[in-house]
Amino acid sequence: MQQLSIRAVAAVLLIVIAGIAPAAALDDHTADPARIEEMTRDLCTFERALGSEERTAAAAYITTAMEERGLSVNTARFAYANCYFDPPLALSSNIIGVRKGATDRIVVISAHYDTAVPETPGADDNAAGVATMLEVARILNATPLNRTVYFIAFGGEETGLDGSRRWLSDNPDLHDRIVVAINLDCVASGDRLLATVLPQHRWILDALPPSACIEETPARLLDAARGDEHAFRAAGIPTIRLYERDSHAIIHTPDDRPERLNYTLAAECAEIVTGTVVGLDAGGDGPGIDLSVENGTVIFTTLNDAPIEVIVDGTSLGVLPSGSVTLPKGPHVVQAATYGPTGAKAVATVMGEGVEIVPPTVSGSAVTIPWGADPGEDPMIHLTFAAVPLSYRLDRPEEVARVDGYFDGVLIRDLNNGQGVIPVRGPHSFTVVAYGADGSVLGTDRTDFFLQQFGMVNLDGGLLRVDETGGVTCSASARTYTYNYTPGEIYDIVGGCDYRDTADVFLQTAEFRVDGPGGRKCERRFFDVPVLNDTQRQEIGFWLEPEGPGVYRWTISCSEGDRRAAETGSLVLN
């Protein structure tokens, strides 16, 4: 290493005095495959599937490992699963270790620690991912950083990204401070890693250090298999997933064992993540943007022709050239966003007035939308993906000179096939138009879809019990929850009905009921047939999609004969 000159030392001292740590160097950032293997084997000794009591021990192991690596650790518990009794409404935890930097800008490194199926080790999916994340924490332990780094072991990924969605919902104040989220999921099988990002965030790939073990793969936007990166994408946060596909034949099976893995590849992954964190640490400002709307068309310029992400009324239309987007009639909020080489984001915002736009309509099948509704089906399809591809299929591509798209009436000229958009939740429409060389319309197609929340937040709605032992007794219990309001989030409020039949009472009807907001209700009745033991347990509940912040209450009640019990639960959304 070259020695610093006196001038360079003075510059470093000035930076530190100003409260910003110098950008980290890449010295001695070597990962240890043996450490990763040891932690992977340790985690595989715990049963980490839904309902397992050993998940708590696994969380405690991860907490201790984070503390040993100098992180400030806290846990956040949440409920998941839609069964109240079998398996029980489960509690899981996110374990969050924070490596404080000199600024409040954040890099998130995440890996889920739960497994999908009982009695499976979950070595590659995803004990090795957690172990690799912890190795990155060890390497960076003594490295001064500008960025604050969050190391998060998510629970509930296999049941619907419950942990990552809950953490993002509970921490909305952090979203704009997150420079990038790096998710590690299946990183220790085979000899190559894959990196996937949305086109809006390709700058992340440029931040990866050189490695012969990694290659880019396009994001499969309509893939039903998804990891915690999906939750970050849905929140509009730049995200990269590092993974491999070699183990996909054995994940969620007993064959996903520690002895099958390539820990050298996992160590390479740890070094790639470490190098990315260090490379992004310099900070700085994003390129400046000049943005305007002229006759309904979005016009922008930026230094060095940096890629521009166009956002209209909250929906990201992806990276597009200036002049390619025209707004439909009415007022619109238009944003243009771009990123510097270290992730610094610049955003320009204007109010723009649109113009009258009417997509042409002709018969014919020159162009079709491959994922649209089939003839005879409900024209409104429902999607739960963070990003949606504006893709199309051309029957006679040699005759097509240009394809335009209309997303919610917004015209996108020369639409790239598969252009990825990140819509807001709610109803949307996509129309595609194919033109010939003479400007004639060769064909059009349209699909309508509704983008809804992927998964739901599960809440324990309370427990109702009717016990006939020694006579009838009724009891009810419920609780209050306090969360941050997230538009479009749906809550599955599940209560338990516990009916205990004995010979002490017969020919009675036990009634269980929940009354929710907006007239929602659900009832259960159990009739006590003489001689038979009618003891049983069932669930009772409702779905709640709040319209905004506020207090949402429900009442659970049970009765038999002249005995009754009731309790009120509530959800407070700030």
N, C-alpha and C positions, 0 to 999 in steps of 0.2 A: 504493500500500500504506500502511495506517495504521502509524504508529510505535508501537513497544512502550512501554508504561509502565514505570517503574522496577520496579514490583511484578512485571510480567510477565517482565521480563528476569531478575529474581531467581529467579522460578519456573523459567525455562529453565535457569539456571545450576545450580539444585538438581537438576534432572533429569539433567543431564550429569554432575554430581559423583556421582550415584547409579549411574552406569554405563549409563543408558538415554538414547539420543539422542532429541531432540525429534522428533515426527512430522514427516515431510517436507511441504513446501509444494508447491503446484502451479505455481510460477513457472517460466517458460521451459522447459516440457516439450513443446516442439514438435518433431514428427518431420519429417525431411527426405526427401521422396519421391525426390529425386535420389540420395541416398546408398543408399537401399534398391534402386533400380534398378541402380546401379553394382555393388553386391555380388551382386545376383541374376544379372546378366550374367557377372560373374566366375565364380560357382559353376557356371554353365551351360557354361563352357568345359571343365569336368572331366567325364569319364565316371564316373558314380557308381553304376553297377549292379553286381550280384553278379558277382564274379570280375574286375572291372576293376582294373588296377594304378593307375589315376589316383585311386582313392578315397583313397589315402594323401595325395596332393597336395591333394585337397579338404579333408581333415582338417587338414592343415598350414595351409591358408589360413584356416580357421575358427579354429584355435588362435591364429594371429598376430592376427586381428581381435579376438579376446577380450582378448588381452594389451594391445593398443592401447587398449582401453576400460577398462583398469585392473583387469581380473579376474585372480584367481589361478587358473591353468589346469592341469588334469591330464587325461590320457587313460586310458581303460580299454579294453583290447582283449578281444575275445571271438571265438569261432568260431561259424559258422553254415553252413547247407546240409547236406544229407544225402548228397552225393556226395563221394567221396574224390579222384577224378582229374579228372572232366570235368562241370561246372566243379570246380576243386579245392576241398577243404574250406577255406572262405574265412575270413579274419580281417577283422574290422571294428573300429571304435573308436567309443566314446562320448567326446565332448569336453565336459568339465565346467568351466565358468568360474564362480567363486564371488565374489560381492560381499558381503564380510563386514559384518554389521550389529552393533548393540550387544547383541543377544540371540541365543540359539541357535535361535529359531523361524525356520522356513524357508518361503519362497515359491519354487516351482519354475516356471520358464518354459522350455518345451521346443519343439523343432521337429526333425523328422528330415531328414537331408541326403542319404540314398540315393535312388536311383531304381529303378523296378520292372523296366524293360526297357532293354537296351543300345541305344545310339545314339538316345536320347531326351533332350532337354535338361533336362526336369523343372523347368521354370521356376516354374509355380504349385505343382507337387507335387514338391519343396517348397523349391526354392532361395529363393523369395520369403519363405517362412515363416522360414527361417534368417536371412535378411537383416533381416526385421522384428524378430526376437528380438535380433539384434545392435544394431539401432537403439535398442531399449529399453535395452540395456546402455549405449549411448553417452549417452542422455538422463539416465540415473540415475547416471552416473559420479561427479558431484560432489555428489550429494544425500545428506545424512546419513539413514540408515535404522535403525530398530529391528530389522526383520526381516533375516535373511541371505537373499540371493537367489542361487539356483542357476540359471544359464543352461546348458542341456544340449542339445547337438546330438546326437541319437541316430542311430546306424547301425543297419542291419538291420531297419528298420520294415517295409519292403515284403516281407520274407521271413518275417514272423510276429511282429513286435514284439520281435525278439530283443534289440535294444539296451536298450529300456526295461525289459523283464523281467529282463535280466541285471543292470542297475544297481540295480533294486529288490531283487533277491535278494541282491546283494552288500552292500547297505547297510540291513539291517533296523533298525539302531539309529536311522536317520533318520526312519522312517515316522511315529512319533508326534510328531515335531517339525515335520512339514510341515503348514502351515496350509492351503495350497491349491496345486494344480498347474494351470498354464495351458498348454494345448497348442495350438500354431499349426500348422495343416495346410491348405494351400490358402486363402490369405487375400488374393489380389491379382487377382481376376477379377470382372467385373460391378461393381455399385455398392452391394451390401449384404452385411453379415456376419451369420452366424447364430451363436448361442450356445446350447450344449446342456449341461445338467447333469442328474444324477439328481435325482429329487424329494427325496431325503434331503439334498441340498446346494443347495437353491434359494437359500439365503442368499447364495451367490456372486453371483447375478444382481443382488441389491440393492447389491453392492459395486462394480458397474460404473459408471463415470461416464456421464452422459447423452450420447447420441450418436444422431443421426438415421440413422446407417448400420448400426445393429445391431438385431436382433430375436431373441427367444427362439424356439427350435424344440424340440419334445419329443425326448427321447433315444429313438432307435430301438433298443430293447434287443436285438432279435433280428436286427439288420442284420449281414450277413456282412462288409460293409466297415467296418473299424474302424481307429482310429489309436492312438497311444501312450497316449491318455487311458484306453483300455481296461485297460492294465496297472496304472495307478494306481487305477482303480476296483476292480479285483480285489484290490488291497492294502488297500482300505477308506479310501483317501485322497480327500478332497474334490477334485473335478476339474472343470474347464470346458474345453470345446473351442471355439475360435473358427475358423470356416471359412466358405466359400461353396460353392455348388453350380454356379455358372455355368460352371466349367471342366471339369465331370465328363465331358463328351463328348470332351475332348481329352487328359485326363491319361493317362499311360502311352503316349502317341503322339508322333511327331516334331513334331506341331503345338503341343505345350506349350512355346512359345518365349517368350523375354523380351519381344519387341516386342508381344505380345498383351495384356500385363498392365496393370492399373490401379494404378499405384504410389501414387496419392493415397489409394485405399482401404487399401493396405497401411500407409501412414503413419497413417491414422485408426486402424487396428488397433493400431499401436505406441503411439499416444496413449491408447487405451482400456486397454491392458495397463499402461502407465505409471501412469495414473490409478488403476487397481485396486490396484497395488502400494502406491502412496502412501496410498490410502484405507484399506487394511488395516493400515497401519503403526502405528496408534495403540495396538494391543495391548489390554490389559484382560482381564478375566475373563469367562467364560461365565456365563449365568444359572444360579442355583442350582436344583436339582431335588430334590423329595421323592419317593421311589420306594418302593413296597411291593407285595407280592403277598398278596391277600386272597381266600381260598377259590379259589385258582388263577387269579384275575383280576389283571392288572397294572394298578396304580393309580399315577398320578403327578400332581404339580402343579409349576408353575414360574412365575416372575415374568413378568408381561406376556403370559401365554398363548403363550409362545414355542413353535414347532413342536418336537415330540419324536420322535426316531428311536428305535424300539424294536428291541432286539437280543436274541435268545434263543439261547443256546448257540452264539454266534458268527455266527449268520445275522441280517443286518439285514432286518427286515420292513418297513422304510420308515417314513415319518412317519404316525403313527396317533394317534387320540384316546385319552385315558385311559378304561379300562374296556372297550376293544374287543378286547383280547387275553386269552384264557384258555389256560393251559398244560395239556398232557396229563399224565397220572399219572406221578409220578416227580420227582426233584430237577432243577432247571434253574438256570442262571446267566442272570440277566436284567439288561440294562443299558438305561438311558435316556440319550440323548445330545442335546444341543442346542448351538447356536452363537450367539455374540454378533455384533453388526453388523460387527466387524472380524475375524471368524473364530475368536475365542477359544472353545475347546470345553470344555463341562462334561459330565461323565459321572458318573452314579450307578449303582452295582452292588449287587444283592442276590441271595441264594440264595432260590429260591422252590419250593414244593412244588405240583405240579399235581393235577388231579382227573381222574376217569374221563370221557373224552370219546369218543363213538362217532358218527362222521358218519352221518347217515341214508342209506339206500340205497333208491332206487325206480327203476323202469324209466321210459323216456320220454326225449325229446330237448328238453325245455324249455330246457336250458342245456348248452352244450358248450364245451370248451377248444380254441380254434382251432389251437394248435400242438402238440396231443397226438398220440400215435401213431394212425395210421389202423387200422381193423379189419383183422386178418390180419397186421399188422406186429409186430415185436418190441415188446412193451409198454414195455420200458425204452429210452428214447431217450437219446442222448448229446449234451450241449451243452458249448460252450466259451466261453460268454458270461459277462462279469463280473456282469451283473445279468439277472434273468429277470422278465418281466411276468406277474403273476397275472391274466391276461386271460380273458374268457369271452364267449360269444355267446348271446344270448337269442332263441329262436324266436318267442316271444309276449311281447314286453316289456311290453305293456299289462296282462298278467295278473300280472306279477312285482312284489311289494312290497319284497322284500329279497333280497340275495344274500350268503351267508356263504362264507368260504373256510377250508380247513384245509391248512396247510403243515407237513408233517412232524408232523401231529397237533395243531399249534397252531391254535386257533380264532381267526379274525379276523372279527368281526361287521361287517356292512354293508361288505363288501369293495368298494372302488373298482375299477372295471374297469381293468386295466392296472397295478395297484399294483406298483411295482418292488421286488423283494427282491434282496439280495446274499447268496447262499448260500455256505456253506463248500463246499469240494470234497468230492465223494462222492455217494452215492445220496440222492434226495429224492422226496417225493410231494406232489402238489397235488390237492385235491378241492374242487369247487365245488358249492354247493347253492342252488337257487332256491326261494323261498317265496312263496306267495300271500298276499293280504290277510288271510285267515282263519288264517294260520300253517301251512297245509298245504304239504307238500313237492311242488313241481311237477316237479322233475327234479334229477338229480345227474350229475356227470361226474368222472373221475379220470384223471390221467396220472402216470407215474413217469419220472424222468429221472436221469441221472448227470452231474454237473458235473465236468468234467475240465479239466486244464491246457490253455490255448490255446497250441499249439506246444510244442516241446521244446527242451531245451538240447543243442546238438550238441557232442560232444567228439571230438577226434582220438584214436581208440583205439590207433593205432600203425601202423607200416608193416612188412609182411612181403615179403621178396624172395627168389625162387629164380632164380639166374642160371646158365645152362649154358655161358657163354662160357669156353672152356678147361677145362671140367670143372664139376662142380656146386658152387656155393657158396650157402649159406643165411644170411640175416641177418634180424634183428628189432630193432625199436626201439619204445619206448613211454615214457610220461611220467606224472607225478603231477599231479593238479589239486587245488586247495584252494578250496572254496566254502563259503558259509553254507547250512545246511539250510533248505529251504523245503518245508513239507508239501505233498504232491501233485505236486511238480515231477518231471518225467520227463526222463531223460537218454537221448539217442540216441548211443550210442558206436559210431563207425564207424571201421573199420580198412581199410587198403589191401592188396590182394594183387597183387603185381607179379611176373609170370612171364615170363622172358625165354628163349625157345626158340632154340637154335642147332643146327647140324649136328654139334656136338661130342658130343652126347649124344642118345640116342633110346630109345624103348620104356620110358620111365620115367614115373612118376606123381608130379606135384608136389602136395603136400597142404598146405592152409592151414586153420588152426583158431583159434577164440577160445573160451575157457572163462570164463564170467562167474559172478557170485555166484548162489547158489541153483540150481546145475545148468544155468544157461543156456549154450547152446553153439551155434556155427554153423561149418559146414565148407564148404570148396571143394576140388575135385580137378580138376586139369588133366592129361590124358593126352597124352604126347608121341607124336604119330602121325608115322612116318617120312615124309620128303619134304615134308610140310606144315610151314609156320611157325605154331606154335600160341601164339606170344607173345600175351599178353592181360593186361588189368588188370580187376579186379573189386573190389567192396566186400564186407566181412564185418563183422558186428557184432550188437548186441542192444540192446534197450530195458531201462533200469534205472529202477525207481521205488522209491527208498530209503524204508525204514520209519522212519528217524530218523537223528540224527547218528551218525557212525562212519566207518570206513574200508571202502570197497568196492573189491575188487581183481578184475582179470581178467588172464588169461594168453593171449598170442598166440603161435602157434608155426607153423613151416613145416618141411617135410622133403621130401627126394627121395633115394631109395636109403638110404645109411647116413649121409647128412648131415642135420643138424637144427639149428634155432635157435629160441630162445624168449626172451620178455621179459615182464615183469609191469608192467601199468599200474595206477593206483589213483586213486580219487576220495575225497578227505578232506572230509567235511562236518562243520562245526563247529556 
